[in-house]
Amino acid sequence: MASQRAVQLSLRKPAHAVCVIGVGTLVDVYSDVPKGAKTFEVSGSSEVKIYMVYDPSRVAEPAGPAHWPLDANVDVVVVADTVSKNLHDLKVKVSYFKSQDTAALAHSLLYLTAVDVSLDVDTGRTGKVKKGSGDKKNWRWGSGGSGAILLVNCDRDVHGSREDLHDSHLRSLEDLQDMSPMVLSCDGPDDLFKSHKPVLKASLPDSRRLGVFCARGGTSLSNYKQVLGPRHNSYEVERHPGERDIQFYVEGLAFPDASFSGLLSLSVSLVDTRPLSEVLVFTDSVTFRVAPWIMTPNTQPPLELYVCSVTDMHGSNDKFLEDMSHLATKANCKLVVCPRLENRNDRWIQDEMEFGYIDAPHKSFPVVFDSPRNRGLRDFALKKILGPDFGYVTREIQFAGASGLDSFGNLDVSPPVRVGNTEYPLGRILIGGNFPKSSGRRMARVVRDFLHAQQVQAPVELYSDWLSVGHVDEFLSFVPTSDQKGFRLLLASPSACLQLFQEKKEEGYGEAKQFDGLKHKTKRSINDILADRHLRRDSAHVQKCIDWNREVLKQELGLSESDIVDIPQLFFLKGAYAEAFFPDMVNMVVLGKYLGIPKPFGPIINGRCCLEEKVRSLLEPLGLRCVFIDDFLFYHQLLGEIHCGTNVRRKPFAFRWWNSVP
């Protein structure tokens, strides 16, 4: 039972106070006591409950009509359970006595006006506000947790240049659906609210990260006014006569980040404006958490496949687009082609952006995270993807340009995993960087900070700086499987490739040639590759780098060797950095059970590519379908592959993030 300020009584005149139903009011029975008084008793209106608060070790509760002693530090708390119909219509009477059997020496009177003032939000996470439900001030994770949730209003419901969160005026009634409802209760006698005002308030830091709109009914945009936000952190609510509930809508303006935990608080105070200085009568508070940006792994069903139309010295990539169209059709997935006018001949759409989503009990929608690489595709996400119920977020690197590791081919996420006793029901984000405690390239801190701050997909930093491009998608991928595990981790493996070639040599196919079928590439026999000391040395170095990541992934994702599939792949060093010797097969696009895999142009044995056959034998027993696609001229020769040149929006998780415990 919460208590508000104490009310002092007087023997000379009645005291008056305003109380909030359900909230205790401390009555000071000691401030004005008649001479000779030793005991007291308290009575009141039937709508008022009276509680005596005392130390049982010092005083016993009086029996029957006995009185309470004045020298035993007994506190009196009164609680009204009904809203007053008129001013001062509830009464509390304190009587003072010299002894148990004598008449009262004097009486003090307290007249109360009871009001209902409270701020309520969706603490139960049902999508609706329920008055008085749960702990409003504290936000708790987990399936048994509580606390309201805000979405960052980062979509664009009306055509314009930026996200809705930049607007201080409501531009569409649909925008209200992106906001969380909040109800201010202010029931009581109309005359009281002429002198007592509800004041809505946020701290200055919080006011920069949220917007609050007051709704006064109707369907006109003018009925909705922003009352709290970056320009104002306090609002005196104008209550209309007879008004019991006032509707508000709250939007998030910022995602969690290094300097922002994601928690935001709002309070309402009932302020008595009659004295020279305003007197605070009562305060109620609510706490929101801003919904995190969530990535979706390859195991989630695909919804849309994005790819760019480009032209270069080899002509148009129309054949590649046709292959992508066939793959999308098989996977029952929509194909979205970004035309040259919009991509400015930048084909690396995975590097430019990452699809995710935000989720609240009342609403969820996809959000594209725009990378800071800012090349030809830099305006595509903002200008062509941002729209109604499709949000946008980005992080820019201040005072420096982006490195290759800031592209989002260097950003991935695992399927849900369990590591020891710790559950990661939304998987873990994977990013690439330098070898621990060494100098080298890393993803920009502003991006890493953003990813860590989302909390629900605790990032793991891998070692990718050994690669020329430096992206994690060059040596790993996840694929869904139909067995109990539900997925496999694919790792590029020079050792597996050399072993396969050695087996084929021993079977008598040493003269079969890598790159058979390619016109503009020197063909090399299996014998020649196996005899190439430089290539074998480079492969041994790359294998050590991948094996280091393998151990990190096993530890951080709780994987065993049976959860990992080694995909044959050779690399060579160019200077200090590695590049794929033939099209990098783990750099695939995953559309459900259909895998769009870079065609490796491996040695042809009995009419079939031995590399393709090996990969089929590894993956198709898991319920997958391998579709090998030629990306050599338009992607591989430019140090990228199919995954780099495509992007997939996927179905969100069924699991709700607030049920996790980071």
C-alpha positions in Angstrom: 0.0 0.0 0.0 1.7 3.2 -1.2 1.5 6.3 1.0 1.5 9.9 0.1 2.4 13.0 2.2 1.2 13.4 5.8 -1.7 15.6 6.7 -1.5 17.6 9.9 -4.6 17.9 12.0 -5.7 20.8 14.1 -8.1 21.1 17.1 -9.1 24.6 16.1 -10.4 23.9 12.6 -11.0 21.0 10.2 -8.3 19.9 7.9 -8.9 19.3 4.2 -6.9 17.1 1.9 -7.1 15.4 -1.5 -6.3 11.7 -1.6 -6.0 9.2 -4.4 -8.1 6.0 -4.1 -6.1 3.0 -3.2 -3.2 5.2 -1.9 -2.6 5.6 1.8 -2.7 9.1 3.4 -0.7 9.4 6.6 -2.7 11.3 9.2 -0.5 13.2 11.7 -2.4 12.7 15.0 0.4 14.2 17.1 0.7 17.7 15.7 -2.0 19.2 17.9 -3.0 17.2 20.9 -5.1 18.5 23.8 -3.4 18.9 27.2 -3.6 15.8 29.4 -4.5 13.4 26.5 -3.1 9.9 26.8 -5.0 7.9 24.2 -6.9 8.4 20.9 -9.3 6.7 18.6 -10.0 7.1 14.9 -13.3 6.8 13.0 -14.5 7.7 9.5 -16.9 7.5 6.6 -17.8 4.0 5.4 -15.8 4.7 2.2 -12.6 5.2 4.1 -10.5 2.3 5.5 -8.4 3.1 8.5 -5.1 1.3 9.2 -3.1 1.5 12.4 0.6 0.9 11.8 2.6 0.0 14.9 5.4 -2.1 16.3 3.8 -5.2 17.9 6.8 -5.6 20.3 6.0 -2.2 21.8 2.3 -2.0 21.8 -0.6 -4.4 21.7 -3.7 -3.8 19.7 -6.5 -2.5 22.0 -9.3 -4.9 22.7 -12.9 -3.9 22.1 -13.6 -0.2 22.7 -10.1 0.5 24.1 -8.1 3.4 22.7 -4.6 3.6 21.2 -1.8 5.1 23.4 -0.3 8.4 22.2 3.2 7.4 23.4 3.7 4.3 21.4 4.5 5.7 17.9 1.3 4.4 16.3 0.8 5.8 12.8 -2.6 6.3 11.2 -3.1 5.7 7.5 -6.4 6.1 5.8 -7.3 4.8 2.3 -10.4 5.8 0.3 -11.8 3.1 -2.0 -14.4 5.2 -3.8 -14.2 8.4 -5.8 -15.8 11.4 -4.2 -19.0 12.8 -5.7 -18.4 16.2 -4.2 -15.6 18.2 -2.6 -14.8 17.1 1.0 -17.5 14.5 1.2 -15.4 11.9 3.1 -14.7 12.4 6.8 -12.1 11.1 9.3 -12.5 12.0 13.0 -9.7 11.7 15.6 -10.8 11.8 19.3 -8.4 12.3 22.2 -8.9 10.9 25.8 -7.3 11.4 29.2 -8.2 7.9 30.2 -10.1 4.9 29.0 -13.3 5.7 30.9 -13.6 9.4 30.4 -15.3 11.4 27.7 -13.2 12.8 24.8 -11.1 15.9 25.6 -11.3 17.1 22.0 -11.7 16.1 18.4 -9.9 16.8 15.1 -11.6 16.5 11.8 -10.2 15.7 8.4 -12.3 16.1 5.3 -11.1 14.2 2.2 -11.8 14.5 -1.5 -11.0 11.2 -3.1 -9.9 11.1 -6.8 -8.8 8.5 -9.1 -5.5 9.6 -10.8 -3.4 6.9 -12.4 -1.3 6.3 -15.5 -1.8 2.9 -17.1 -0.1 1.1 -19.9 0.0 -2.4 -21.3 2.1 -3.9 -18.5 0.6 -7.4 -19.1 1.8 -7.4 -22.8 -1.6 -8.3 -24.2 -1.8 -5.4 -26.6 -4.4 -3.6 -24.5 -4.2 -1.4 -21.4 -5.6 -2.9 -18.3 -6.1 -0.5 -15.4 -4.1 -1.3 -12.2 -2.4 -4.4 -13.7 0.9 -5.4 -12.2 4.0 -3.4 -11.4 4.1 -0.3 -13.7 7.4 1.1 -12.5 9.7 -1.9 -13.0 10.3 -3.7 -16.3 10.9 -7.4 -16.0 12.2 -9.9 -18.6 10.9 -13.4 -19.1 7.7 -15.3 -19.7 6.4 -14.3 -16.2 7.7 -10.7 -16.6 5.8 -7.5 -17.0 6.3 -4.1 -18.4 5.1 -2.1 -21.4 6.9 -2.0 -24.8 7.4 0.9 -27.3 8.2 0.6 -30.9 10.5 3.0 -32.6 8.3 4.8 -35.0 10.7 4.3 -37.8 8.4 3.5 -40.7 6.8 6.1 -43.0 3.0 6.0 -43.2 2.7 9.1 -45.4 4.9 9.8 -48.4 7.8 12.1 -47.2 11.5 12.2 -46.9 12.1 10.6 -43.5 10.7 8.3 -40.9 7.6 9.2 -38.9 9.6 9.7 -35.8 10.9 13.0 -37.2 7.3 14.5 -37.2 6.0 16.4 -34.2 2.6 16.4 -35.8 0.5 13.4 -36.6 0.3 13.0 -40.4 -1.8 9.9 -40.6 -4.2 8.1 -38.3 -2.6 4.8 -39.3 0.5 6.1 -37.5 -1.3 5.6 -34.2 -1.1 1.9 -34.7 2.7 2.1 -34.4 2.4 3.7 -31.0 1.7 2.2 -27.6 -1.6 3.2 -25.8 -1.5 4.9 -22.5 -4.5 6.0 -20.4 -4.6 8.7 -17.8 -7.4 8.2 -15.3 -8.6 11.5 -13.7 -12.0 10.8 -12.1 -13.3 13.0 -9.3 -15.4 16.2 -8.7 -15.0 18.7 -11.5 -14.5 21.5 -9.1 -11.4 19.9 -7.7 -9.7 19.8 -11.1 -10.0 23.6 -11.3 -7.3 23.9 -8.8 -5.6 20.5 -9.0 -3.9 19.7 -12.4 -2.5 16.4 -13.7 1.0 17.1 -15.0 2.6 14.6 -17.4 6.4 14.5 -17.3 9.5 12.8 -18.6 13.1 13.4 -17.7 15.0 15.5 -20.2 17.0 12.5 -21.6 13.9 10.4 -21.9 11.9 13.2 -23.6 14.4 13.1 -26.4 13.7 9.5 -27.0 9.9 9.4 -27.0 6.9 11.2 -28.2 3.5 11.4 -26.5 0.3 12.3 -28.4 -2.8 13.3 -26.6 -6.0 12.0 -28.2 -9.2 14.0 -27.8 -11.5 11.8 -30.0 -12.6 12.2 -33.5 -11.0 11.2 -36.8 -9.4 14.5 -37.6 -5.6 14.8 -37.3 -6.1 18.0 -35.4 -7.6 15.9 -32.5 -4.1 14.5 -31.8 -1.4 16.8 -30.4 2.1 15.9 -29.4 2.4 17.0 -25.8 5.8 15.4 -24.8 8.9 15.0 -26.9 12.3 16.5 -27.7 10.8 20.0 -27.5 8.9 19.7 -24.2 9.3 17.3 -21.3 6.3 18.5 -19.2 2.6 18.9 -20.0 -0.2 20.2 -17.8 -3.2 18.1 -18.8 -6.5 20.0 -19.4 -9.2 17.8 -18.0 -12.7 18.5 -19.5 -15.7 18.4 -17.1 -16.9 14.9 -16.5 -13.9 13.4 -18.2 -12.7 10.2 -16.5 -10.1 8.8 -18.9 -7.8 10.6 -21.3 -6.1 8.6 -24.1 -2.5 9.0 -25.0 -0.3 7.3 -27.6 3.5 6.9 -27.0 6.1 6.4 -29.7 9.8 5.5 -29.4 12.2 7.8 -31.1 15.5 5.9 -30.6 16.7 2.4 -30.5 18.7 1.1 -27.6 22.4 2.0 -28.0 25.6 2.4 -26.1 24.3 5.4 -24.1 20.7 4.2 -23.9 19.5 1.1 -22.1 16.1 1.1 -23.8 14.2 1.9 -20.7 12.0 5.1 -20.6 9.8 6.4 -17.8 6.7 8.7 -17.8 5.0 10.1 -14.7 1.8 11.9 -13.9 1.6 14.2 -10.9 -1.5 15.7 -9.3 -0.4 19.2 -8.4 -2.3 21.6 -6.2 -1.9 25.0 -8.0 -3.5 27.2 -5.3 -0.5 28.0 -3.1 2.1 30.4 -4.2 4.4 27.5 -4.9 2.8 24.4 -6.5 2.4 21.5 -4.1 2.7 17.9 -5.3 -0.1 15.8 -4.1 0.6 12.5 -5.8 2.8 10.9 -8.5 2.2 7.7 -10.6 4.9 6.4 -13.0 5.1 3.9 -15.8 8.2 2.4 -17.5 8.5 1.3 -21.1 11.3 -0.7 -22.9 12.0 0.2 -26.5 11.7 -2.9 -28.7 15.1 -4.1 -30.0 15.9 -4.5 -33.7 16.0 -8.3 -34.3 17.8 -10.2 -37.1 16.4 -13.3 -38.7 18.6 -16.4 -39.5 18.6 -18.5 -42.6 16.4 -21.0 -40.8 13.5 -18.6 -41.0 11.2 -19.0 -44.1 12.0 -16.5 -46.9 9.5 -13.8 -47.9 11.4 -11.7 -50.4 14.6 -12.2 -52.4 16.4 -9.0 -53.4 18.9 -8.8 -56.3 20.4 -6.0 -58.4 20.3 -5.6 -62.2 23.8 -4.4 -63.3 25.8 -4.0 -66.4 29.6 -4.1 -66.8 32.3 -5.1 -69.3 30.7 -8.5 -69.5 27.3 -7.1 -70.4 24.2 -7.5 -68.3 23.6 -10.0 -65.5 20.3 -11.0 -67.0 21.1 -14.7 -66.9 21.9 -14.4 -63.1 18.6 -12.6 -62.6 16.8 -15.4 -64.5 18.5 -18.0 -62.3 17.4 -16.1 -59.2 13.9 -15.9 -60.5 13.7 -19.7 -60.9 15.2 -20.2 -57.5 12.6 -17.8 -55.9 9.8 -19.6 -57.7 10.9 -22.9 -56.3 11.0 -21.5 -52.8 7.7 -19.7 -53.2 9.4 -16.5 -52.5 8.8 -13.1 -54.1 11.7 -11.7 -56.2 12.5 -8.0 -56.0 14.9 -6.7 -58.6 16.6 -3.4 -57.9 17.1 -1.6 -61.2 20.3 0.0 -62.3 18.8 3.5 -61.9 18.3 2.8 -58.2 21.5 0.8 -57.5 23.9 2.9 -59.7 25.5 -0.3 -60.8 26.3 -1.4 -57.2 25.5 -5.1 -57.1 26.4 -5.9 -53.5 23.0 -5.5 -51.9 23.8 -7.8 -48.9 26.7 -5.5 -48.0 24.4 -2.4 -48.1 21.6 -3.5 -45.7 20.3 -6.2 -43.4 16.6 -7.0 -42.9 15.2 -7.4 -39.4 12.1 -6.5 -37.5 10.7 -4.9 -34.3 7.9 -6.5 -32.3 5.4 -5.3 -29.6 2.3 -6.9 -28.3 0.1 -4.6 -30.4 2.2 -4.4 -33.6 5.3 -5.6 -35.4 6.8 -4.7 -38.7 10.1 -5.2 -40.7 12.9 -2.8 -40.3 15.9 -2.5 -42.6 19.3 -1.7 -41.1 21.2 0.4 -43.6 25.0 -0.1 -43.4 27.4 2.9 -43.3 29.2 1.7 -46.5 27.4 4.3 -48.6 28.2 3.3 -52.1 25.9 3.1 -55.1 23.1 1.5 -53.1 23.3 4.1 -50.3 19.9 5.6 -51.0 18.0 2.4 -51.8 16.9 1.4 -48.4 15.8 4.9 -47.4 14.1 5.8 -50.6 12.7 2.5 -51.8 12.2 0.3 -48.8 11.1 2.7 -46.1 7.3 3.0 -46.2 4.1 2.1 -44.4 4.9 -0.6 -41.9 8.4 -1.0 -43.1 10.9 0.8 -40.9 14.5 2.1 -41.4 17.5 2.5 -39.1 21.1 3.3 -39.8 24.3 4.2 -38.0 26.8 6.5 -39.5 30.5 6.6 -38.7 31.6 10.1 -37.6 34.8 11.7 -38.8 36.0 8.6 -40.7 35.0 6.5 -43.7 33.6 3.0 -43.5 36.0 0.0 -43.8 35.2 -3.2 -45.7 34.2 -4.8 -42.4 31.4 -2.3 -41.9 29.5 -3.9 -44.8 26.8 -6.3 -43.8 28.2 -9.4 -45.5 30.1 -9.2 -42.3 26.9 -9.5 -40.2 25.1 -12.7 -39.7 23.0 -14.4 -37.1 22.8 -18.0 -35.9 19.6 -20.0 -35.4 18.3 -20.3 -31.8 20.8 -22.2 -29.7 21.4 -23.4 -26.1 24.8 -22.9 -24.6 25.0 -24.8 -21.3 22.1 -23.6 -19.3 21.7 -20.4 -21.3 19.1 -20.1 -23.9 19.4 -17.9 -27.0 15.9 -18.3 -28.4 16.5 -15.7 -31.1 20.0 -16.9 -31.9 23.3 -14.9 -31.7 24.6 -12.2 -34.0 27.9 -13.0 -35.6 30.3 -10.2 -36.8 33.9 -10.4 -38.1 36.9 -8.5 -36.9 40.6 -8.8 -36.2 42.4 -11.5 -34.2 41.9 -10.8 -30.5 44.5 -8.5 -29.0 46.0 -7.7 -32.4 45.9 -4.7 -34.6 43.8 -4.9 -37.7 40.3 -4.2 -39.2 37.2 -4.3 -37.1 33.6 -3.4 -37.6 33.0 0.2 -36.6 32.3 0.7 -32.9 29.1 2.6 -33.6 27.7 -0.5 -35.4 29.0 -2.9 -32.8 27.6 -0.8 -30.0 24.2 -0.8 -31.6 24.1 -4.6 -32.1 25.2 -5.2 -28.5 22.6 -2.8 -27.1 19.7 -4.8 -28.6 20.5 -7.4 -25.9 18.4 -10.3 -27.2 20.9 -11.7 -29.8 24.2 -11.3 -27.8 26.8 -10.8 -30.5 29.9 -13.0 -31.0 32.9 -11.4 -32.7 34.8 -13.8 -35.0 38.1 -13.5 -36.8 37.6 -12.4 -40.4 40.5 -10.0 -41.0 42.5 -12.8 -42.6 40.3 -12.4 -45.7 40.8 -9.7 -48.4 37.2 -8.6 -48.1 37.0 -9.6 -44.5 33.4 -10.8 -44.2 32.1 -13.7 -42.2 29.8 -14.9 -45.1 33.0 -15.9 -46.9 33.6 -18.9 -44.6 30.3 -19.7 -42.9 26.6 -20.1 -43.5 23.7 -21.8 -41.7 21.1 -24.0 -43.4 17.8 -25.4 -42.1 17.5 -29.2 -41.7 14.6 -31.5 -41.3 16.0 -33.4 -38.3 15.7 -32.7 -34.6 18.7 -30.2 -34.5 16.9 -28.1 -37.1 20.1 -26.6 -38.7 23.7 -27.1 -39.6 26.7 -24.7 -39.6 28.5 -24.8 -42.9 32.2 -24.0 -42.9 34.5 -23.5 -45.8 37.3 -26.2 -45.6 40.5 -26.2 -47.6 41.5 -29.5 -45.9 38.2 -31.1 -47.1 38.9 -29.9 -50.7 42.5 -31.1 -50.8 41.3 -34.5 -49.3 38.7 -34.8 -52.0 41.2 -34.0 -54.8 43.6 -36.5 -53.3 40.9 -39.2 -53.4 40.1 -38.4 -57.0 43.8 -38.5 -57.9 44.1 -41.9 -56.3 41.0 -43.0 -58.3 42.9 -42.1 -61.5 41.3 -38.7 -62.2 44.5 -36.6 -61.6 44.2 -34.9 -65.0 40.6 -33.8 -64.5 40.7 -30.0 -64.5 39.5 -27.3 -62.2 37.6 -24.5 -64.1 36.6 -26.8 -66.9 33.8 -25.1 -68.8 35.1 -21.5 -68.2 36.4 -19.7 -71.3 38.5 -17.0 -69.8 40.1 -18.9 -66.9 43.3 -21.0 -67.0 42.4 -24.6 -66.3 44.4 -26.5 -63.7 44.5 -30.3 -63.2 44.0 -32.0 -59.9 47.6 -33.2 -60.1 48.8 -29.6 -60.6 46.8 -28.2 -57.7 48.0 -30.9 -55.3 51.6 -30.3 -56.4 51.3 -26.5 -55.9 53.3 -25.9 -52.7 52.2 -22.2 -52.5 48.5 -23.2 -52.7 48.9 -25.9 -50.1 50.8 -23.5 -47.8 48.0 -20.9 -48.3 45.4 -23.5 -47.7 47.1 -24.6 -44.4 47.1 -21.0 -43.2 43.4 -20.4 -44.1 42.5 -23.7 -42.4 44.1 -22.5 -39.2 42.1 -19.3 -39.4 38.8 -21.2 -40.0 39.6 -23.7 -37.3 40.1 -20.9 -34.8 36.6 -19.6 -35.6 35.3 -23.2 -35.5 36.3 -23.5 -31.8 34.8 -20.1 -31.0 31.5 -21.0 -32.7 31.4 -24.4 -30.9 31.9 -22.7 -27.6 29.6 -19.6 -28.1 26.8 -21.5 -29.9 27.0 -24.7 -28.0 27.7 -26.8 -31.1 29.3 -30.2 -31.5 31.2 -31.5 -34.4 28.1 -33.3 -35.7 26.4 -29.9 -36.1 29.1 -28.7 -38.5 29.5 -29.6 -42.2 32.8 -28.9 -43.9 32.3 -27.6 -47.5 35.3 -28.2 -49.8 36.9 -24.8 -50.7 40.3 -23.6 -51.6 41.8 -20.1 -50.9 45.0 -18.4 -52.0 46.9 -15.5 -50.4 47.2 -12.2 -52.1 49.7 -10.4 -50.0 48.6 -11.1 -46.4 45.0 -11.7 -47.2 43.1 -14.7 -48.6 40.7 -14.9 -51.5 38.6 -17.8 -52.9 40.5 -19.8 -55.5 37.2 -20.9 -57.1 33.6 -19.6 -56.4 33.1 -19.8 -52.7 30.3 -22.3 -52.2 29.4 -21.4 -48.5 28.6 -17.9 -49.8 25.2 -19.1 -50.8 21.6 -17.8 -50.6 19.3 -19.9 -48.5 15.6 -20.0 -49.4 14.1 -22.6 -47.2 15.3 -26.0 -48.4 16.6 -24.5 -51.7 20.2 -23.4 -51.7 21.5 -21.1 -54.4 25.2 -22.1 -54.4 28.0 -20.6 -56.5 28.9 -23.0 -59.3 32.5 -24.1 -58.5 33.5 -25.3 -62.0 35.3 -28.2 -60.4 36.9 -31.1 -62.2 34.5 -33.1 -64.3 34.5 -36.8 -63.5 32.1 -39.2 -65.2 30.3 -36.2 -66.6 29.7 -34.5 -63.3 31.5 -31.8 -61.3 33.1 -33.6 -58.4 32.8 -30.5 -56.1 29.1 -30.3 -56.8 28.6 -34.0 -56.2 30.5 -33.8 -52.9 28.3 -30.9 -51.7 25.1 -32.7 -52.7 26.2 -35.8 -50.8 26.7 -33.7 -47.7 23.6 -31.5 -47.8 20.8 -33.3 -49.7 20.5 -36.1 -47.1 19.6 -33.3 -44.7 16.5 -32.5 -46.8 18.1 -29.7 -48.8 18.1 -29.0 -52.5 21.3 -27.8 -54.1 21.0 -25.4 -57.1 24.4 -24.4 -58.5 24.3 -21.0 -60.2 27.1 -19.4 -62.3 28.2 -16.2 -60.7 31.8 -16.3 -61.9 32.0 -13.2 -64.1 29.6 -10.9 -62.4 30.4 -11.7 -58.8 33.3 -14.1 -58.1 35.8 -12.2 -60.2 34.9 -9.1 -58.1 35.6 -10.9 -54.8 32.0 -11.7 -54.1 29.5 -14.4 -54.6 25.7 -15.1 -54.5 25.1 -14.2 -50.9 27.0 -10.9 -51.4 24.8 -10.1 -54.4 21.5 -11.0 -52.9 19.4 -10.2 -49.8 16.5 -12.0 -48.1 13.7 -10.7 -46.0 12.5 -13.5 -43.8 9.5 -14.3 -41.6 9.9 -13.1 -38.0 10.3 -15.5 -35.1 7.1 -16.8 -33.5 9.0 -16.4 -30.1 8.4 -13.0 -28.5 11.6 -11.3 -27.5 10.3 -10.1 -24.1 9.9 -13.7 -23.0 13.7 -14.1 -23.1 16.1 -13.4 -20.3 19.3 -11.8 -21.7 
